């Protein structure tokens, strides 16, 4: 029984994890979901969910988030109403 038997999902977004590390934990049935966000966007803008994920990816943009990659490689994110994302993020995992 890992972690008291109640924890089965983790979220990480500080830095990318190696796919090998993700595969190791998933093989132990400890699911790690990578997310992407910025403090300027009040948190998460892209995420994997338990219904839709790909290891090594931060997932799809949340509703109301527009994303572009600039010519110089900079990630550009625009939100319609950033504070409305917070309740949506909570519903993704609960």
Secondary structure, DSSP 8 states (H G I E B T S, - for coil): --GGGT--EEEE-SS---HHHHHHHHHTT-EEEEEEEEGGGTEEEEE--SSS--TT---EE-TTEEEEE-TTS-EEEEESSGGGHHHHHHHHH-
